[in-house]
């Protein structure tokens, strides 16, 4: 009979390492309850302001819960992570971190906003802007083969810092097992995020998560895959119109930057947001999409804004 386990909350790890001691050993099909810290490891709290950013201890960023050893998991198997429940723990934050983000050379000063998430379904960005909360774990992964103090960011074929907003409650994530037992870990939770995580932070938040870990023996996949619950990918905003800006050119990254700059211009001119707030709002709700990639080396990237977040007063 499958069991439920509670991952200890007093210990975390900050790197991928085959030597990390498992905090739990579970059987195929067991459920694990995680209570994760925010990505700053509590260095940023509900009462913080932008001054805290300069003093961040980056060795404490990306605290991960786990690892969890899954009995029977062997190299070449697939670990299916069924996301059964996710909800925030009342607050979260988003920031401009100097030197990071899609427009790091243009928005260079530290900037921080802390959000009240206690309502559960939305959080106000401004009195006329309500952001739907769609919690997910920014980092879910098995331990990479041969890892030794490997940073959590960037992601890899083992999963890790995927920042994929579709990994919400009801989705199953499939990961290629690369070490015995899988050594699954998770953290870096977000209350919401647009595709692309434009300013490098989503709505960073401590999180309560429940996941079922299931083995698919003998099935190998090259990198993470996932299957969502039936229905639209963005159900919280699908009832309204969308506004899109584009970037066009021979470099996908530059095209994404151009689409984002145009969206910042739209948000500041149309809604009276500061450029900093527009940048944060893009990271939380705007989806970057590859609209075209096959026409003679000229690519189109769209930045898509759900207009349903704007409410009449």
Backbone as numpy.savetxt, mean C-alpha at the origin, in Angstrom:
# Nx Ny Nz CAx CAy CAz Cx Cy Cz
-8.38 -29.88 12.00 -9.22 -28.68 12.00 -8.35 -27.44 12.00
-8.70 -26.47 11.15 -7.92 -25.25 11.05 -8.00 -24.45 12.34
-6.91 -23.75 12.66 -6.82 -22.98 13.89 -6.63 -21.50 13.58
-6.89 -20.66 14.59 -6.63 -19.23 14.50 -5.48 -18.87 15.44
-4.54 -18.10 14.92 -3.36 -17.71 15.68 -3.29 -16.19 15.74
-2.64 -15.68 16.80 -2.47 -14.24 16.96 -0.97 -13.92 16.92
-0.60 -13.13 15.93 0.81 -12.79 15.78 1.22 -11.86 16.93
2.32 -12.14 17.62 2.77 -11.26 18.71 2.94 -9.82 18.21
2.58 -8.87 19.07 2.64 -7.46 18.69 3.88 -6.75 19.26
4.63 -7.44 20.12 5.76 -6.79 20.77 7.05 -6.93 19.99
7.04 -7.70 18.91 8.25 -7.88 18.10 7.92 -7.67 16.63
8.81 -6.95 15.95 8.70 -6.72 14.51 10.08 -6.91 13.89
10.13 -6.94 12.57 11.43 -6.93 11.89 11.39 -5.90 10.78
12.56 -5.41 10.40 12.67 -4.27 9.50 13.35 -4.60 8.18
13.77 -5.84 8.02 14.40 -6.28 6.77 13.96 -7.70 6.48
14.12 -8.09 5.20 13.94 -9.49 4.82 15.24 -10.23 5.11
15.14 -11.35 5.80 16.36 -12.08 6.17 15.96 -13.53 6.44
16.65 -14.45 5.82 16.33 -15.87 6.04 16.60 -16.27 7.49
17.36 -15.45 8.22 17.64 -15.74 9.62 16.62 -15.19 10.59
15.60 -14.46 10.11 14.57 -13.95 11.01 13.82 -15.12 11.64
13.74 -15.11 12.96 13.07 -16.21 13.66 11.57 -16.11 13.50
10.91 -17.18 13.09 9.44 -17.14 12.97 8.79 -16.84 14.31
7.78 -15.96 14.30 7.02 -15.68 15.51 5.88 -16.67 15.68
5.46 -17.29 14.59 4.40 -18.28 14.62 4.74 -19.41 13.67
4.27 -20.60 14.00 4.27 -21.72 13.06 2.82 -22.17 12.92
2.34 -22.20 11.67 0.92 -22.51 11.43 0.82 -23.64 10.41
-0.34 -24.26 10.38 -0.62 -25.32 9.42 -1.29 -24.73 8.18
-1.22 -25.47 7.11 -1.92 -25.10 5.87 -3.40 -24.89 6.17
-3.92 -23.71 5.83 -5.33 -23.42 6.05 -5.64 -22.69 7.34
-4.63 -22.48 8.19 -4.85 -21.75 9.43 -5.03 -20.25 9.16
-5.64 -19.57 10.13 -5.89 -18.13 10.06 -4.98 -17.42 11.05
-4.46 -16.25 10.64 -3.58 -15.45 11.50 -4.17 -14.06 11.65
-4.21 -13.57 12.89 -4.64 -12.21 13.19 -3.41 -11.36 13.43
-3.30 -10.26 12.69 -2.18 -9.33 12.82 -2.69 -7.98 13.32
-1.93 -7.34 14.19 -2.15 -5.93 14.53 -0.84 -5.22 14.22
-0.84 -4.46 13.12 0.41 -3.90 12.62 0.56 -2.43 13.01
1.80 -2.00 13.10 2.13 -0.61 13.39 2.12 0.20 12.10
2.06 1.54 12.23 2.18 2.35 11.02 3.61 2.24 10.50
3.82 2.68 9.26 5.10 2.47 8.59 6.26 3.17 9.28
5.99 4.19 10.10 7.06 4.89 10.82 7.43 4.21 12.12
6.75 3.13 12.47 6.97 2.44 13.74 6.68 3.37 14.92
5.55 4.08 14.84 5.07 4.97 15.91 5.92 6.22 16.09
6.81 6.52 15.14 7.55 7.78 15.22 6.66 8.97 14.87
5.67 8.72 14.03 4.65 9.71 13.72 3.37 9.27 14.42
2.79 10.17 15.20 1.58 9.84 15.94 0.46 10.80 15.63
-0.70 10.62 16.26 -1.87 11.44 15.96 -1.66 12.93 16.18
-0.76 13.31 17.08 -0.53 14.74 17.35 0.68 15.32 16.67
1.29 14.61 15.71 2.54 15.04 15.10 2.33 16.18 14.11
3.41 16.92 13.85 3.43 17.90 12.76 4.65 17.63 11.90
4.85 18.46 10.87 5.89 18.19 9.87 7.30 18.19 10.45
7.49 18.78 11.62 8.83 18.84 12.20 9.38 17.45 12.53
8.49 16.47 12.71 8.93 15.13 13.06 9.66 14.45 11.91
9.40 14.89 10.68 9.96 14.20 9.51 11.48 14.28 9.48
12.03 15.43 9.85 13.48 15.60 9.80 14.20 14.65 10.75
13.54 14.26 11.83 14.19 13.41 12.82 13.87 11.94 12.71
13.23 11.51 11.63 12.86 10.10 11.49 14.09 9.20 11.50
14.01 8.13 12.26 15.02 7.09 12.23 14.63 6.11 11.13
15.31 6.18 9.99 14.92 5.39 8.84 15.18 3.90 9.02
16.01 3.55 10.02 16.21 2.14 10.32 14.99 1.52 10.97
14.05 2.37 11.43 12.83 1.87 12.06 11.62 1.94 11.12
11.83 2.36 9.89 10.73 2.44 8.94 10.46 1.03 8.38
9.21 0.74 8.11 8.73 -0.55 7.63 8.83 -1.65 8.69
8.21 -1.46 9.85 8.12 -2.57 10.80 7.14 -3.63 10.29
7.60 -4.87 10.21 6.76 -5.94 9.68 6.39 -6.92 10.78
5.15 -7.36 10.76 4.68 -8.41 11.65 5.03 -9.76 11.03
5.53 -10.65 11.85 5.97 -11.95 11.39 7.45 -12.13 11.66
8.10 -13.07 10.97 7.53 -13.95 9.94 6.71 -15.10 10.51
5.85 -15.63 9.63 5.01 -16.79 9.94 5.50 -17.97 9.11
5.82 -19.05 9.79 6.28 -20.27 9.14 5.06 -21.15 8.86
4.89 -21.53 7.60 3.75 -22.37 7.20 4.26 -23.80 7.00
3.77 -24.70 7.81 4.23 -26.08 7.73 3.95 -26.66 6.34
4.97 -27.30 5.78 4.82 -27.94 4.48 5.14 -27.06 3.30
5.34 -25.76 3.52 5.65 -24.86 2.40 7.07 -25.10 1.92
7.20 -25.43 0.64 8.50 -25.73 0.06 8.75 -24.83 -1.14
10.01 -24.64 -1.45 10.39 -23.84 -2.62 9.70 -24.39 -3.86
9.05 -23.51 -4.61 8.31 -23.91 -5.79 6.82 -24.01 -5.57
6.39 -24.01 -4.29 4.95 -23.97 -4.00 4.44 -22.53 -4.12
3.14 -22.39 -4.02 2.50 -21.07 -4.00 1.76 -20.92 -2.67
1.95 -19.77 -2.03 1.21 -19.45 -0.81 0.06 -18.53 -1.17
-1.16 -18.99 -0.88 -2.35 -18.17 -1.09 -2.70 -17.47 0.21
-2.76 -16.15 0.16 -3.08 -15.34 1.34 -4.48 -14.78 1.15
-5.44 -15.35 1.84 -6.83 -14.90 1.73 -7.06 -13.78 2.76
-7.42 -12.60 2.28 -7.59 -11.44 3.16 -9.04 -11.43 3.65
-9.22 -11.79 4.91 -10.56 -12.00 5.47 -11.12 -10.74 6.11
-10.26 -9.92 6.69 -10.74 -8.71 7.36 -9.61 -7.70 7.44
-9.97 -6.43 7.31 -9.03 -5.32 7.45 -9.79 -4.13 7.99
-9.28 -3.52 9.04 -9.81 -2.21 9.40 -8.77 -1.41 10.16
-8.84 -0.10 9.98 -7.86 0.79 10.58 -8.11 0.89 12.08
-7.17 1.54 12.75 -7.26 1.65 14.20 -7.41 3.13 14.62
-8.14 3.89 13.79 -8.62 5.20 14.23 -7.91 6.42 13.71
-6.70 6.25 13.16 -5.98 7.42 12.67 -4.97 6.99 11.62
-4.45 7.97 10.89 -3.42 7.71 9.89 -2.81 9.01 9.42
-1.81 8.92 8.58 -1.12 10.11 8.11 -0.63 9.95 6.68
-0.43 11.10 6.04 0.15 11.16 4.70 1.15 12.31 4.69
2.26 12.15 3.96 3.31 13.16 4.03 4.06 13.28 2.73
4.64 14.45 2.54 5.70 14.65 1.55 7.02 14.44 2.28
7.78 13.47 1.82 9.07 13.15 2.41 10.17 13.61 1.45
10.99 14.58 1.82 11.99 15.13 0.90 12.83 14.04 0.24
12.99 14.18 -1.08 13.80 13.25 -1.85 13.05 12.04 -2.35
11.77 11.90 -1.98 10.99 10.74 -2.39 9.73 11.19 -3.10
9.13 10.30 -3.87 7.89 10.62 -4.56 8.10 10.91 -6.03
7.00 10.93 -6.78 7.06 11.09 -8.23 7.58 12.46 -8.64
7.30 13.48 -7.83 7.76 14.83 -8.15 8.72 15.33 -7.07
9.67 14.47 -6.70 10.58 14.78 -5.60 11.42 16.02 -5.85
11.71 16.33 -7.11 12.54 17.49 -7.42 11.76 18.79 -7.39
10.42 18.70 -7.29 9.59 19.90 -7.33 8.93 20.22 -6.00
8.50 19.20 -5.28 7.91 19.40 -3.96 8.91 18.87 -2.95
9.74 19.76 -2.43 10.95 19.37 -1.72 10.88 19.56 -0.21
9.85 20.25 0.29 9.77 20.55 1.72 8.91 19.52 2.45
9.29 19.17 3.69 8.46 18.24 4.46 7.05 18.78 4.65
6.08 17.89 4.56 4.69 18.28 4.72 3.94 17.07 5.26
3.12 17.28 6.29 2.45 16.17 6.96 1.00 16.54 7.26
0.11 15.59 7.01 -1.27 15.71 7.45 -1.68 14.43 8.17
-2.33 14.60 9.32 -2.83 13.47 10.11 -4.35 13.44 9.98
-4.90 12.25 9.81 -6.33 12.09 9.53 -7.02 11.27 10.62
-8.24 11.67 10.94 -9.11 10.92 11.84 -9.85 9.87 11.01
-9.61 8.60 11.31 -10.23 7.51 10.56 -11.31 6.81 11.36
-11.72 7.41 12.47 -12.63 6.72 13.39 -14.01 6.49 12.80
-14.41 7.27 11.80 -15.72 7.05 11.19 -15.78 5.70 10.47
-14.65 5.27 9.92 -14.58 3.93 9.35 -14.75 3.84 7.85
-15.67 4.64 7.27 -15.92 4.51 5.84 -15.28 5.62 5.02
-15.16 6.82 5.58 -14.54 7.94 4.89 -13.74 8.76 5.90
-12.86 9.61 5.38 -12.17 10.59 6.20 -12.18 11.92 5.47
-12.42 13.04 6.17 -12.44 14.34 5.49 -11.03 14.83 5.17
-10.83 15.21 3.92 -9.60 15.87 3.50 -9.76 17.38 3.66
-10.94 17.83 3.34 -11.41 19.19 3.58 -12.91 19.05 3.80
-13.57 20.07 4.31 -14.99 19.89 4.63 -15.82 19.51 3.40
-15.35 19.84 2.20 -16.08 19.48 0.99 -15.41 18.36 0.20
-14.44 17.67 0.83 -13.74 16.56 0.17 -13.72 15.38 1.14
-14.42 14.31 0.79 -14.47 13.11 1.61 -13.79 11.96 0.88
-12.79 11.38 1.53 -12.01 10.31 0.91 -12.51 8.96 1.42
-12.96 8.08 0.52 -13.37 6.74 0.97 -12.19 5.95 1.53
-12.42 5.22 2.59 -11.39 4.36 3.15 -11.52 2.97 2.56
-10.44 2.49 1.99 -10.39 1.16 1.38 -9.09 0.49 1.87
-9.07 0.01 3.11 -7.82 -0.45 3.72 -7.19 -1.62 3.00
-5.86 -1.61 2.98 -5.10 -2.74 2.47 -3.71 -2.71 3.07
-3.02 -3.82 2.98 -1.64 -3.91 3.48 -0.69 -3.54 2.35
0.13 -2.54 2.59 1.09 -2.14 1.56 2.18 -3.17 1.34
2.50 -3.93 2.38 3.56 -4.94 2.28 3.02 -6.29 2.71
3.09 -7.25 1.82 2.82 -8.66 2.11 3.79 -9.48 1.27
4.53 -10.36 1.93 5.49 -11.12 1.15 6.03 -12.31 1.90
6.57 -13.23 1.14 7.36 -14.31 1.71 8.81 -13.85 1.72
9.65 -14.54 2.44 11.06 -14.16 2.49 11.74 -14.50 1.16
12.50 -13.54 0.60 13.22 -13.85 -0.65 14.33 -14.88 -0.42
14.58 -15.67 -1.43 15.66 -16.65 -1.35 16.99 -15.94 -1.10
17.73 -16.42 -0.10 19.07 -15.89 0.17 19.09 -14.52 0.79
17.96 -14.00 1.25 17.92 -12.63 1.77 18.76 -12.49 3.03
19.52 -11.39 3.10 20.31 -11.06 4.27 20.21 -9.57 4.50
19.45 -9.18 5.51 19.22 -7.76 5.83 18.79 -6.98 4.59
17.91 -7.57 3.79 17.44 -6.94 2.56 16.35 -5.92 2.90
16.46 -4.66 2.40 15.45 -3.65 2.71 14.05 -4.06 2.26
13.04 -3.59 2.98 11.66 -3.90 2.64 11.27 -3.24 1.32
11.73 -2.03 1.08 11.47 -1.34 -0.18 12.74 -1.42 -1.02
12.70 -1.83 -2.28 11.54 -2.04 -3.14 11.00 -3.47 -3.06
9.88 -3.73 -3.76 9.32 -5.09 -3.82 10.14 -5.98 -4.73
9.70 -7.23 -4.85 10.38 -8.16 -5.74 9.43 -9.27 -6.14
9.98 -10.29 -6.77 9.15 -11.41 -7.22 8.54 -12.17 -6.05
9.06 -11.97 -4.85 8.55 -12.61 -3.64 7.37 -11.85 -3.04
7.05 -10.69 -3.60 6.04 -9.81 -3.04 6.70 -8.66 -2.32
6.32 -8.44 -1.05 6.93 -7.36 -0.29 6.15 -6.07 -0.41
6.87 -4.99 -0.65 6.27 -3.65 -0.66 5.52 -3.40 -1.98
4.44 -4.15 -2.18 3.70 -4.11 -3.44 2.87 -2.85 -3.61
2.36 -2.29 -2.50 1.53 -1.07 -2.55 0.44 -1.19 -3.61
-0.21 -2.31 -3.66 -1.24 -2.59 -4.66 -2.60 -2.44 -4.01
-3.33 -1.42 -4.38 -4.55 -1.04 -3.66 -5.69 -2.05 -3.82
-5.56 -2.99 -4.75 -6.59 -4.00 -4.93 -6.52 -5.12 -3.90
-5.51 -5.10 -3.03 -5.35 -6.16 -2.04 -6.17 -5.86 -0.79
-7.46 -5.67 -0.99 -8.38 -5.33 0.07 -9.07 -6.59 0.60
-9.93 -6.41 1.58 -10.72 -7.53 2.10 -11.46 -8.22 0.96
-11.35 -9.53 0.90 -11.99 -10.31 -0.15 -11.06 -10.73 -1.27
-9.87 -10.13 -1.31 -8.88 -10.49 -2.33 -8.00 -11.62 -1.80
-7.55 -12.48 -2.72 -6.54 -13.49 -2.39 -5.26 -13.15 -3.14
-4.17 -13.04 -2.41 -2.85 -12.79 -2.98 -2.09 -14.11 -3.07
-1.48 -14.36 -4.23 -0.70 -15.57 -4.44 0.78 -15.21 -4.51
1.59 -15.88 -3.70 3.02 -15.58 -3.61 3.85 -16.83 -3.89
4.95 -16.69 -4.65 5.82 -17.84 -4.92 6.74 -18.11 -3.74
6.62 -19.28 -3.14 7.46 -19.63 -1.98 8.91 -19.77 -2.43
9.81 -19.06 -1.73 11.22 -19.07 -2.11 12.13 -19.66 -1.05
11.60 -19.86 0.18 12.37 -20.51 1.24 11.45 -21.48 1.98
12.02 -22.44 2.65 11.23 -23.40 3.41 10.34 -22.67 4.42
9.08 -23.06 4.47 8.14 -22.46 5.41 7.54 -21.15 4.94
8.04 -20.61 3.83 7.52 -19.37 3.28 7.98 -18.14 4.02
7.89 -18.14 5.35 8.25 -16.99 6.20 7.52 -15.73 5.74
6.20 -15.78 5.87 5.32 -14.68 5.45 5.32 -13.56 6.49
5.39 -12.32 5.99 5.31 -11.14 6.85 4.43 -10.08 6.20
3.93 -9.16 7.02 3.08 -8.09 6.50 3.20 -6.83 7.35
2.82 -5.71 6.76 2.87 -4.41 7.45 2.63 -3.29 6.47
3.05 -2.06 6.85 2.94 -0.90 5.96 1.50 -0.72 5.46
0.54 -0.75 6.39 -0.86 -0.72 5.99 -1.30 0.68 5.59
-2.28 0.74 4.69 -2.83 1.99 4.19 -4.34 2.02 4.38
-4.85 3.18 4.82 -6.29 3.37 4.87 -6.89 3.53 3.49
-6.10 4.06 2.57 -6.46 4.18 1.15 -5.22 4.61 0.39
-5.31 4.56 -0.93 -4.20 4.97 -1.80 -4.67 4.91 -3.23
-4.23 5.84 -4.06 -4.44 5.73 -5.49 -3.39 4.84 -6.12
-3.71 4.27 -7.28 -2.72 3.48 -8.01 -1.51 4.35 -8.34
-0.36 3.94 -7.84 0.87 4.69 -8.08 1.47 5.28 -6.83
0.66 5.47 -5.77 1.16 6.07 -4.52 2.06 7.27 -4.82
1.49 8.26 -5.47 2.21 9.32 -6.17 3.23 10.07 -5.31
2.87 10.43 -4.09 3.81 11.21 -3.27 4.69 10.34 -2.39
4.62 9.03 -2.51 5.38 7.97 -1.83 4.75 7.54 -0.51
3.71 8.23 -0.04 2.96 7.74 1.11 1.50 7.62 0.73
0.88 6.52 1.15 -0.56 6.42 1.11 -1.10 6.99 2.40
-2.28 6.57 2.80 -2.79 6.96 4.11 -2.25 5.93 5.10
-1.04 6.23 5.60 -0.31 5.29 6.44 -1.03 5.14 7.78
-1.29 3.89 8.19 -2.12 3.69 9.37 -1.81 2.36 10.04
-1.87 2.32 11.38 -1.87 1.01 12.03 -3.13 0.25 11.63
-3.04 -1.08 11.63 -4.12 -1.86 11.02 -4.37 -3.16 11.80
-5.62 -3.58 11.77 -6.05 -4.90 12.23 -6.32 -5.72 10.98
-5.71 -6.88 10.89 -5.84 -7.70 9.68 -6.00 -9.16 10.05
-6.85 -9.86 9.30 -7.05 -11.29 9.48 -6.83 -11.96 8.12
-5.94 -12.95 8.08 -5.59 -13.61 6.83 -5.56 -15.12 7.02
-6.04 -15.84 6.02 -5.93 -17.29 6.00 -4.78 -17.66 5.06
-3.88 -18.51 5.52 -2.71 -18.92 4.74 -2.93 -20.34 4.23
-2.91 -20.47 2.92 -3.24 -21.76 2.30 -2.17 -22.10 1.27
-1.72 -23.33 1.26 -0.70 -23.78 0.33 -1.30 -24.36 -0.94
-0.67 -24.05 -2.06 -0.98 -24.72 -3.32 0.29 -25.47 -3.70
0.31 -26.75 -3.40 1.51 -27.55 -3.57 1.81 -27.79 -5.05
3.09 -27.66 -5.39 3.54 -27.99 -6.73 3.20 -26.98 -7.79
2.58 -25.87 -7.43 2.29 -24.83 -8.42 3.27 -23.69 -8.25
3.98 -23.36 -9.32 4.96 -22.28 -9.29 4.45 -21.10 -10.09
4.61 -19.91 -9.55 4.29 -18.68 -10.28 5.53 -17.80 -10.28
5.72 -16.96 -11.30 6.97 -16.20 -11.41 7.04 -15.00 -10.48
5.89 -14.49 -10.07 5.82 -13.28 -9.24 4.40 -13.19 -8.68
4.12 -12.23 -7.79 2.80 -12.20 -7.17 1.66 -12.08 -8.18
0.55 -12.71 -7.83 -0.69 -12.63 -8.58 -1.82 -12.46 -7.57
-2.98 -12.01 -8.01 -4.09 -11.86 -7.06 -5.42 -11.98 -7.78
-6.44 -12.32 -6.99 -7.81 -12.41 -7.46 -8.70 -11.65 -6.50
-9.44 -10.68 -7.01 -10.30 -9.86 -6.17 -11.65 -10.53 -5.98
-12.42 -9.99 -5.07 -13.82 -10.39 -4.95 -14.58 -9.93 -6.18
-15.72 -10.54 -6.50 -16.49 -10.10 -7.67 -16.93 -8.65 -7.52
-16.93 -7.93 -8.64 -17.40 -6.55 -8.63 -16.36 -5.58 -9.15
-16.68 -4.29 -9.15 -15.78 -3.27 -9.69 -14.55 -3.10 -8.81
-13.47 -2.62 -9.42 -12.22 -2.42 -8.69 -12.29 -1.23 -7.73
-13.14 -0.25 -8.03 -13.24 0.94 -7.19 -14.69 1.20 -6.82
-15.32 0.31 -6.06 -16.75 0.43 -5.79 -17.13 1.69 -5.02
-16.21 2.22 -4.20 -16.55 3.38 -3.37 -16.72 4.66 -4.16
-16.20 4.69 -5.39 -16.27 5.94 -6.17 -16.91 5.74 -7.54
-17.39 4.55 -7.84 -17.86 4.25 -9.19 -19.17 4.93 -9.56
-19.84 5.56 -8.60 -21.13 6.18 -8.91 -20.99 7.58 -9.49
-19.79 8.14 -9.52 -19.60 9.50 -10.00 -18.79 9.57 -11.27
-18.56 10.80 -11.73 -17.72 11.03 -12.91 -16.24 10.98 -12.53
-15.40 10.87 -13.54 -13.96 10.89 -13.35 -13.36 11.97 -14.26
-12.28 12.60 -13.79 -11.57 13.59 -14.61 -10.15 13.09 -14.82
-9.73 13.06 -16.08 -8.41 12.53 -16.40 -7.50 13.55 -17.03
-6.23 13.52 -16.63 -5.18 14.27 -17.30 -4.20 13.26 -17.88
-3.41 13.66 -18.84 -2.50 12.71 -19.48 -1.09 13.26 -19.58
-0.15 12.32 -19.69 1.22 12.61 -20.08 1.54 11.75 -21.28
2.18 12.32 -22.29 2.44 11.61 -23.54 3.91 11.76 -23.90
4.59 10.64 -24.19 5.98 10.71 -24.58 6.62 9.34 -24.63
7.94 9.34 -24.77 8.67 8.09 -24.96 9.20 7.47 -23.69
8.85 8.02 -22.53 9.32 7.50 -21.26 8.13 7.40 -20.31
7.81 6.18 -19.85 6.63 5.98 -19.02 6.71 6.78 -17.72
7.89 6.84 -17.11 8.02 7.55 -15.85 7.78 9.05 -16.05
8.38 9.60 -17.09 8.20 11.03 -17.37 6.75 11.31 -17.73
6.13 10.41 -18.48 4.71 10.60 -18.82 3.85 10.59 -17.56
4.18 9.71 -16.59 3.44 9.70 -15.32 3.65 11.01 -14.57
4.86 11.54 -14.61 5.10 12.84 -13.98 4.29 13.94 -14.66
4.27 13.94 -15.99 3.53 14.97 -16.72 2.03 14.90 -16.44
1.49 13.68 -16.39 0.08 13.53 -16.07 -0.22 14.04 -14.67
0.69 13.77 -13.74 0.51 14.23 -12.36 0.61 15.75 -12.27
1.57 16.35 -12.95 1.67 17.82 -12.93 0.38 18.45 -13.45
-0.15 17.90 -14.52 -1.40 18.44 -15.07 -2.55 18.27 -14.07
-2.57 17.16 -13.33 -3.60 16.97 -12.33 -3.44 17.95 -11.17
-2.21 18.22 -10.76 -1.99 19.23 -9.72 -2.50 20.59 -10.18
-2.23 20.94 -11.44 -2.74 22.20 -11.97 -4.26 22.23 -11.93
-4.88 21.12 -12.29 -6.35 21.04 -12.29 -6.91 21.19 -10.88
-6.30 20.51 -9.92 -6.80 20.55 -8.55 -6.61 21.92 -7.90
-5.48 22.55 -8.16 -5.25 23.87 -7.56 -6.14 24.93 -8.19
-6.33 24.87 -9.51 -7.14 25.88 -10.19 -8.63 25.68 -9.97
-9.07 24.43 -9.95 -10.50 24.15 -9.89 -11.03 24.11 -8.46
-10.22 23.62 -7.53 -10.72 23.39 -6.18 -9.99 24.22 -5.11
-9.05 25.06 -5.53 -8.40 25.96 -4.60 -7.48 25.28 -3.60
-6.97 24.10 -3.93 -6.03 23.42 -3.05 -4.63 23.98 -3.21
-3.85 23.97 -2.14 -2.43 24.27 -2.28 -1.78 23.16 -3.10
-0.61 23.43 -3.64 0.05 22.39 -4.45 0.43 21.20 -3.57
0.79 21.46 -2.31 1.13 20.36 -1.40 -0.09 19.48 -1.12
-1.23 20.11 -0.83 -2.43 19.32 -0.57 -2.89 18.59 -1.83
-2.74 19.22 -2.99 -3.11 18.55 -4.24 -2.24 17.32 -4.46
-0.97 17.41 -4.13 -0.03 16.29 -4.28 -0.44 15.14 -3.36
-0.74 15.46 -2.09 -1.20 14.43 -1.16 -2.51 13.80 -1.63
-3.44 14.63 -2.09 -4.72 14.11 -2.55 -4.54 13.16 -3.73
-3.64 13.50 -4.64 -3.34 12.60 -5.76 -2.87 11.24 -5.25
-2.00 11.24 -4.23 -1.48 9.98 -3.72 -2.56 9.14 -3.08
-3.60 9.80 -2.57 -4.66 9.08 -1.85 -5.79 8.59 -2.75
-6.08 9.32 -3.85 -7.28 8.95 -4.62 -7.08 8.87 -6.13
-6.02 9.44 -6.68 -5.83 9.46 -8.14 -5.15 8.17 -8.58
-5.68 7.57 -9.64 -5.10 6.35 -10.20 -4.29 6.68 -11.45
-3.03 6.24 -11.47 -2.23 6.32 -12.69 -2.48 5.06 -13.51
-2.75 5.25 -14.80 -3.06 4.13 -15.68 -2.23 4.23 -16.95
-1.72 3.10 -17.41 -1.09 3.06 -18.73 -2.20 2.95 -19.75
-2.49 4.05 -20.42 -3.60 4.06 -21.37 -3.20 3.51 -22.73
-1.90 3.64 -23.05 -1.44 3.16 -24.36 0.06 2.96 -24.29
0.53 1.82 -24.85 1.97 1.53 -24.78 2.52 0.94 -26.08
1.69 0.82 -27.11 2.10 0.07 -28.31 2.27 0.92 -29.57
2.09 2.22 -29.47 2.11 3.05 -30.68 3.46 3.72 -30.90
4.37 2.99 -31.52 5.63 3.56 -32.03 6.44 4.27 -30.96
6.41 3.73 -29.74 7.27 4.28 -28.69 6.75 5.53 -28.03
5.54 5.94 -28.33 4.93 7.09 -27.67 3.84 6.57 -26.72
4.08 6.73 -25.44 3.22 6.15 -24.43 2.25 7.20 -23.87
1.08 6.73 -23.43 0.10 7.61 -22.80 -0.16 7.10 -21.39
0.09 7.97 -20.41 -0.26 7.68 -19.02 -1.37 8.64 -18.61
-2.44 8.11 -18.02 -3.54 8.93 -17.54 -3.52 8.99 -16.01
-3.81 10.16 -15.47 -4.06 10.33 -14.05 -5.57 10.56 -13.91
-6.25 9.69 -13.17 -7.71 9.68 -13.16 -8.22 10.02 -11.76
-8.99 11.08 -11.68 -9.51 11.61 -10.42 -10.99 11.28 -10.27
-11.41 10.61 -9.18 -12.85 10.37 -8.97 -13.52 11.65 -8.42
-14.41 12.21 -9.20 -15.05 13.45 -8.78 -16.08 13.24 -7.67
-16.40 11.99 -7.38 -17.36 11.71 -6.32 -16.84 12.08 -4.93
-15.53 12.34 -4.80 -15.00 12.71 -3.49 -15.38 14.14 -3.11
-15.81 14.94 -4.09 -16.18 16.33 -3.83 -17.67 16.39 -3.50
-17.98 16.97 -2.36 -19.37 16.99 -1.90 -19.85 18.44 -1.82
-21.15 18.63 -2.02 -21.76 19.95 -1.94 -22.01 20.31 -0.49
-21.74 21.56 -0.13 -21.97 22.02 1.25 -23.33 22.69 1.35
